[in-house]
Structures are given as structure tokens and as C-alpha cells.
Amino acid sequence: MNPATASPAPFEISPGLLVRGVAPPLRLADYRLIAFDMDSTLINIECVDEVADAAGRKAEVAAITEAAMRGEITDYKDSLRRRVALLEGVREEHLAQVYRNRLRLNPGAAELVLACKAAGLKVLLVSGGFTYFADRLRDRLALDFARSNLLEIENGQLTGRIVPQSWGDICDGATKRDTVLDTCSLIGCSPQQAIAMGDGANDLEMMRAVGLSVAYHAKPRVREQAQVAIDTGGLNRLLEIFDTTGR
């Protein structure tokens, strides 16, 4: 996502699939890592908004989420703390209901993950959302790594606080970037051999740090900076820019 190499305007290689600064077909096997954002990228919902629905505060929380995604709230940590504080008193069982009844993989998610794993890539889920959902998705899709925020639960209810973890307090844009870079180091690849997919302003830092940045049904600010923009269809449309016959 280097502006020095990006073309001045995107080029639509097929309806709803745009590229800039790259020349398909690429080789998927030239990459070693793919990193996914979770909410509204790998899955169809913003989990914090759906959990807030149980507290009757979905509209209030969703408004903060939307402003943060557009980049209008620049302090992501503050915006998340404000939203999580509104979740105080929500019962843990509601998290299970959101996962079971509302959370769905976005179209093409499983297919893209399988194709990447078949080509030898490691798969990272790195999210400003919550471990309750991210860890279940990690296990469900057999992902290699996952990092997200831990909600504090006492007596079966959310306290409205986030629990600090060994890597820090809140997984924001900088943490996403650092997680991608640390994972590259761990598996022995350069950041240029990594792909990052996201949809909101919180994803821009990790997208700028890697060799291939992908915006999925993204906010305008993200779409305008990504090397690949998927505007229609599923996540597996990314495979259209690769020569998958020889991986």
C-alpha cells in the first residue's frame, strides 16, 4: 500500500473488483500470511452493535461504531471503551445468542481461507472486536492466529470493561499493525509477503504495512487507499486477481 507505487486511479478488472498499483494475475504462493479484520469483513455483523441490542442501546452504540469506522473518531480506544461501557449488565448468554443466531460468515470467507491455506499461507484474525467471537471463529475455520479484545464478565454479566492482556489493553489500529508485523516475524516472512483485508479506518495501519491491501465492501476512506477493492460479491473474489492454476 505504498503511495509511491500506487496508480493515480483504480482499474476495474471485472464488475465490482478494482485494483490500483498492482498488475494481476499475481501468484498466491508468493505470499505467506493473510490477515483478516473480523466485524463486517470476515463476518456479516458488528458484534458490539448486536450485543448492545440486548441492553436496548443498539442505536447509540452503532452510531459510535459508524463514526469510528469512517475515521471521524480518531481515538479508537476511547470509542471502544465508550461502547463497551454501554454493555454493562448484558448477560453472557446473550453473547451466545448473537454468535448462534446473528453471526454469519460473509460470502466466500470459507472458500478464501481454504484457498490460502492450500497455497501455504498462514491465516491471522486480528480484530478490534471481542475474543468471545474471534476465538470461536478461529476454531471454526482452523485459523492459525487470532487476537482481539477480552470483555470482563462477572457473575455471568458484562461489567462494561475490557480486560488488559499480555500484549496490551485494546486492539486498535496500531495493535493490528504490530500484530501483523510480529506474525510475519514469527513465521519468517517479510511484510511484503503479507495480505491484509479490512473495511474500516481501524484497518488502515495494518493495510499500509503489508504487500497487498484489500478493502472489502469498505468505507470510502479505506476503499480509496487499498490496492484491491471488492465492492460486490464475496471475499473469495480476491482470488480473481491471482493465477490459481499454479497457485
Salt bridges, closest charged atoms under 4 A:
ASP30 OD1 - ARG27 NH1 2.45
ASP37 OD1 - LYS176 NZ 2.92
GLU50 OE2 - LYS58 NZ 2.93
GLU50 OE1 - ARG102 NH1 2.63
ASP53 OD2 - ARG102 NH1 2.92
GLU66 OE2 - ARG70 NH1 3.37
GLU66 OE2 - LYS219 NZ 2.88
GLU72 OE2 - ARG70 NE 2.66
ASP78 OD2 - ARG82 NH1 3.69
GLU93 OE1 - ARG91 NE 3.63
ASP135 OD1 - ARG138 NH1 3.56
ASP139 OD1 - ARG138 NE 3.09
ASP144 OD2 - LYS117 NZ 3.92
GLU152 OE1 - ARG161 NH2 2.70
ASP169 OD1 - LYS77 NZ 3.05
ASP169 OD2 - ARG81 NH2 2.99
ASP178 OD1 - ARG177 NE 3.08
ASP203 OD1 - LYS176 NZ 2.52
GLU205 OE1 - ARG177 NH1 2.45
ASP231 OD2 - ARG223 NH2 2.65
GLU240 OE2 - ARG237 NE 2.80
